[in-house]
Amino acid sequence: MDMNVFLDECQRLGVDGADLHEAAFSSVGTQDLFAVKRGCLDRGLDIPCVSISNNFACPVEELAGDVADTKAWIERAALLGAPQVRVFSGRPADEQDRAASWDRCADALRECAEFGAGHGIVVSLQNHNHLQIAPDGEDVVRLMDQVGHPNLGHVLDTGQYAGSPGASGFTDDTLREQHDYLASIRLTAPRATYVRAKLYRISTGVEEWLDYDQIFSVLRRVEYNGWVSLVYEGDDDALDVIPLGVRFLRGYLSAS
């Protein structure tokens, strides 16, 4: 599915915007980006976020290149008219480097947040488990506080906190017992500038792995009024079940 087919599908689903990932762009020249921007306009779609897959916990010798790539995508997001970019903290090469990579990551996030401020782009840290350096809500808050930059936002991924079935898997009972993904969501929801709503098992029309009654209760309590992006990571055919996911999430937005 290329970019235009994806945007056509977004229009067919009747959603309001398209969260665009850097890997989806076949070319990134200025006119190519403007063509995507116009394609969204013609379909009645906003571009609320551009997602970057950086790794700021990478080895020292690789970090400068990763920061430069992130800055390049911040500039491209500005050309697209997106208000923010999604970034990760990162995954260290080994456990021995985890503590040192934390500080390097915080410095890189601060540098990119400052760069983004000069382009009118919020740089928003997404929580992510899978051995990254900030797997739970306490780590995300601690990292954001260490960065301490007003242009650092937070992409709250409902399925990627440690303890979530999606982030750690049903087989990892120990991790699920040690971490409460809903507690992490409650802790970081006040900082959210964007929400990625993960869906894993939606074939019945109701998400079976994540407790969205509680998740949306938290979002209402903090008066979150931003975007909710549907991200499907299940085993069923996406084109079959994503329409079910759209209706499922819309039910909560309508109830709000």
C-alpha positions in Angstrom: 0.0 0.0 0.0 1.7 3.2 -1.1 1.0 6.7 0.3 -1.9 7.6 -2.0 -3.7 4.2 -1.5 -3.3 4.7 2.3 -4.7 8.2 2.2 -7.6 6.8 0.0 -8.3 4.2 2.7 -8.3 6.9 5.4 -10.8 8.9 3.4 -13.0 5.7 2.9 -13.0 5.0 6.6 -14.1 8.6 7.3 -11.3 9.4 9.7 -10.2 12.9 10.3 -6.4 12.6 9.8 -3.5 10.4 8.9 -0.6 9.7 11.2 2.3 9.4 8.8 5.4 7.3 9.5 8.7 8.2 8.0 9.0 4.8 6.4 5.9 5.5 4.3 7.5 8.2 2.2 9.0 6.9 -1.0 10.7 10.3 -1.5 11.2 13.3 0.7 12.0 16.2 -1.6 10.2 19.4 -0.8 7.7 19.1 -3.7 7.1 15.4 -2.8 6.2 16.5 0.7 3.9 19.2 -0.7 2.2 16.6 -2.9 1.4 14.5 0.2 0.2 17.6 2.0 -2.1 18.5 -0.9 -3.3 14.9 -1.1 -4.4 15.1 2.5 -6.2 18.4 1.9 -8.0 17.0 -1.1 -9.2 14.1 1.0 -10.2 16.2 3.9 -7.5 14.8 6.1 -5.2 16.6 8.6 -1.7 15.4 9.5 -1.6 15.5 13.3 1.7 13.7 13.7 4.8 12.5 11.8 6.3 9.4 13.4 10.1 9.0 13.6 11.8 5.8 14.5 14.9 7.1 16.2 17.1 5.5 18.8 18.7 7.9 21.2 20.1 5.1 23.4 22.3 4.0 20.5 26.1 3.8 20.9 27.9 7.1 21.3 29.4 6.9 17.8 26.0 6.6 16.2 24.1 9.2 18.2 25.1 12.3 16.2 23.7 10.7 13.0 20.5 9.7 14.6 20.0 13.2 16.0 20.7 14.7 12.5 18.1 12.3 11.0 15.6 13.3 13.6 16.2 17.0 12.9 15.7 16.4 9.2 12.3 14.9 9.8 11.4 17.8 12.1 12.0 20.1 9.1 9.9 17.8 6.9 7.1 17.7 9.4 7.1 21.5 9.3 6.8 21.4 5.5 3.9 18.9 5.8 2.1 21.2 8.3 2.1 18.7 11.1 2.2 20.2 14.6 4.4 17.4 16.2 6.7 14.5 15.6 6.8 11.2 17.5 10.2 10.1 18.8 11.4 7.2 20.9 13.8 7.2 23.8 15.7 4.2 22.5 17.1 0.8 23.2 20.7 0.4 24.5 23.0 -2.0 22.8 23.4 -3.9 26.1 22.4 -3.7 29.7 25.8 -2.4 30.7 25.2 0.7 28.7 21.7 1.4 30.0 22.6 4.0 32.6 24.9 5.9 30.4 22.5 5.8 27.5 19.8 7.4 29.7 21.8 10.6 30.0 22.7 10.6 26.3 19.1 10.2 25.4 18.0 13.0 27.6 20.5 15.3 26.1 19.5 14.3 22.6 15.8 14.8 23.3 16.5 18.3 24.7 18.6 19.2 21.6 15.8 18.0 19.3 13.1 19.7 21.4 15.0 23.0 21.1 15.4 22.5 17.4 11.8 21.7 17.0 10.8 24.9 18.8 12.6 26.9 16.1 10.4 25.2 13.5 7.1 25.3 15.4 7.1 21.5 15.8 6.6 19.8 19.2 8.9 16.8 19.8 6.8 14.2 21.6 8.3 11.2 23.4 6.4 8.0 23.0 6.4 5.3 25.7 7.7 2.0 24.5 8.7 -1.2 26.3 10.6 -3.9 24.3 13.8 -3.2 26.3 13.8 0.6 25.7 15.2 2.7 28.5 11.8 4.1 29.6 9.4 1.1 29.7 6.9 2.4 32.3 5.1 5.6 33.3 7.6 6.5 36.1 10.5 6.2 33.7 8.7 8.4 31.1 8.0 11.1 33.7 11.6 10.9 35.0 13.0 11.2 31.5 10.8 14.1 30.6 11.6 15.9 33.8 15.3 15.4 33.2 15.0 16.8 29.7 13.1 19.8 31.2 12.2 21.5 27.9 8.7 23.0 27.3 8.7 21.8 23.7 8.9 18.2 24.7 5.4 16.5 24.5 4.3 13.0 25.1 2.7 10.5 22.8 0.8 8.1 25.0 0.7 4.7 23.5 -2.0 2.7 25.2 -0.5 -0.7 24.4 3.2 -0.1 24.9 3.7 0.3 28.6 5.4 -2.6 30.4 2.7 -4.9 31.7 0.4 -4.4 28.7 -0.4 -7.6 26.8 0.7 -5.9 23.7 4.0 -4.7 25.0 5.1 -7.8 26.9 2.9 -10.6 25.7 0.6 -12.9 27.6 3.4 -15.4 28.1 5.5 -13.0 30.2 3.6 -13.4 33.4 6.4 -12.0 35.6 6.5 -8.7 33.7 2.7 -8.3 33.8 2.7 -9.0 37.5 5.4 -6.4 38.1 4.0 -3.6 36.0 0.4 -2.1 35.7 0.0 -0.5 32.3 -3.1 1.3 33.5 -1.1 2.9 36.3 1.4 4.1 33.8 -1.3 5.6 31.7 -2.8 7.4 34.6 0.6 8.8 35.5 1.4 10.2 32.1 -2.0 11.1 30.7 -1.8 14.7 32.0 1.3 15.2 29.8 -0.2 13.6 26.6 -0.1 15.7 23.5 -1.2 12.7 21.4 -2.7 9.3 22.0 -2.0 6.2 20.0 -4.8 3.7 20.6 -3.4 0.2 20.1 -5.8 -2.5 19.0 -4.8 -6.2 19.1 -8.0 -8.3 19.1 -10.9 -6.4 17.6 -12.6 -9.0 15.4 -15.7 -9.1 17.6 -16.0 -5.3 17.4 -14.6 -4.8 20.9 -10.9 -4.7 21.8 -10.2 -7.8 24.0 -6.7 -7.1 25.3 -6.7 -3.5 26.5 -9.3 -2.1 28.9 -10.6 0.9 27.0 -13.3 1.7 29.4 -10.6 2.5 32.0 -8.3 4.1 29.4 -10.9 6.6 28.2 -12.0 7.2 31.8 -8.5 8.4 32.5 -8.4 10.6 29.3 -11.7 12.2 30.3 -10.5 12.8 33.8 -7.5 14.8 32.6 -9.7 16.5 30.0 -7.6 15.3 27.1 -8.9 17.0 24.0 -6.4 15.9 21.3 -6.1 13.3 18.6 -6.6 9.5 19.1 -4.7 7.6 16.5 -5.8 4.0 15.7 -2.8 1.6 15.5 -3.7 -2.0 14.7 -1.1 -4.7 15.6 -3.1 -7.9 15.5 -3.1 -11.1 13.5 -6.3 -10.6 11.5 -6.4 -9.0 8.1 -6.1 -5.3 8.7 -8.5 -4.2 6.0 -11.2 -6.4 7.6 -10.9 -5.4 11.2 -9.7 -1.8 11.1 -13.2 -0.5 10.2 -14.4 -2.3 13.4 -11.7 -0.5 15.3 -12.8 2.9 13.9 -16.3 2.3 15.1 -15.1 1.0 18.4 -13.0 4.0 19.2 -15.6 6.4 17.8 -18.1 5.1 20.4 -15.9 6.4 23.1 -15.3 9.8 21.4 -19.1 10.1 20.9 -19.7 9.3 24.6 -17.2 12.1 25.5 
